[in-house]
Amino acid sequence: MKKINLILLFVALLYTGLLHAQDYDLVIKGGHVIDAKNGLDGIMDVAITAGKVSKIGPNIPTTGTKQVVKAAGMLVVPGLIDIHGHNFAGTRPNSYLSDGLTAVDPDGYTFRVGVTTIVDCGGPGWKNMHVFKENIIDPSKTRVLAFMNIVGEGMRGGAYEQDTSDMNAQKTAQAAINYKEHVVGFKVAHYGKRDWVPVDRAVEAGNIAGMPVIIDFGGSMSFAPLRLRELFFDHLRPGDIYTHVFAELGGAREPVVDYESREFKPFVKEAQERGIIFDVGYGGASFDFRQAIPSLEAGFFPNTISTDLHKGSMNAAMKDMLNIMSTFLAMGADLNKIIEASTWEPAKVIQREMLGNLSEGGIADVAILQLREGEFGFWDRNGYKIPGNKRFENQMTIKDGKIVYDLNGIADPVVYKQ
């Protein structure tokens, strides 16, 4: 009798354990999981419960699961992180990318391309960070963060961004500390004079708040632009970011590939090894194959891939995050490295390491991508075009464990109704 009772108890415990193990909100079946943080690269399932990754492994049972996603033949990666967008959309006159008409509301342009986190890059300053939070961060389903502009007025363009009297490190840092849940650092952009005032004040704010700065080095109106070597080694700190790394603007900034010799400058790689972060920031005018291809051939790869999303760039060569990732594939870059530069690397750069990975117990932000094969073309702002035979296409985006975009209805049931 005692033996029978022990057997019954074992069966009951086994049944209870199996039932509990299968009690998931969502299971993604049979996809190729790539996760740089955890070294995952293979066919496996991903189970999600209550907004968290419950389990990753082969053949996860789905009995009792609310939704099953059929991902065979697809890539399952962490939700993409775009650290250079412009999302401070508004209607204020003469405001450019700070509560202005050129910026775009995030939700319309993120989930459809697998982006679950986007960082507005310099739109708000300390004077209007509260407006950005109330009008953009709070109502958005996308996770929206910000690099605050060192200019108090934010990225209003023109004379506003040349006014050094409105570049207050202390007030900017204090606003960032007040909004530390949402602010990841500080932005310098479009400054045209030949001095280091904006950079140094942004770094001062960064030192106060313990955050990185991101530098757009374009817009110089001087005959001789400020030098990159001096920026990287004398003004920036390890962890600070140089965006628009592959821009070639005809003398408005020093490029990383020499105009005449078309050779990559070795000190740029030395700066990266020192800890300077290099970001794509493709934009409307900030990516040139004459800069990108020689850099990759020299063994230099940017730390982070980002869009510089706004109304101009998204309707030109840039288009979206997946188009840039596809462009790097066409240039011969490694698939896993592209995924890492779009997920885990940006998470580390913005000091949000709970994102950009698929760790068990972690936030369930997921992008399910199809790598389509065909004949494709990728072109830059000058019309230089390269061919490609693969293109990323987003099939599904999951944010905090919930399906927020499903292109072809690959979830079963497509819509879960309680």
Secondary structure, 3 states (H helix, E strand, C coil): CHHHHHHHHHHHHHHHHHHHHCCCCEEEEEEEEEECCCCEEEEEEEEEECCEEEEEECCCCCCCCCEEEECCCCEEEECEEEEEECCCECCCCCCCCCCECCCCCHHHCCHHHCEEEEEEECCCCCCCHHHHHHHHHCCCCCEEEEEEECCCCCCCCHHHHHCHHHCCHHHHHHHHHHCCCCEEEEEECCCCCCCCHHHHHHHHHHHHHCCCEEECCCCCCCCCCCCHHHHHHHHCCCCCEECCCCCCCCCCCCCCECCCCCCECHHHHHHHHHCCEEECCCCCCCCCHHHHHHHHHCCCCCCECCCCECCCHHHCCCCCHHHHHHHHHHCCCCHHHHHHHCCHHHHHHCCCCCCCCCCCCCECCEEEEEEEEEEEEEECCCCCEEEEEEEEEEEEEEECCEEEEECCCCEECCCCCC
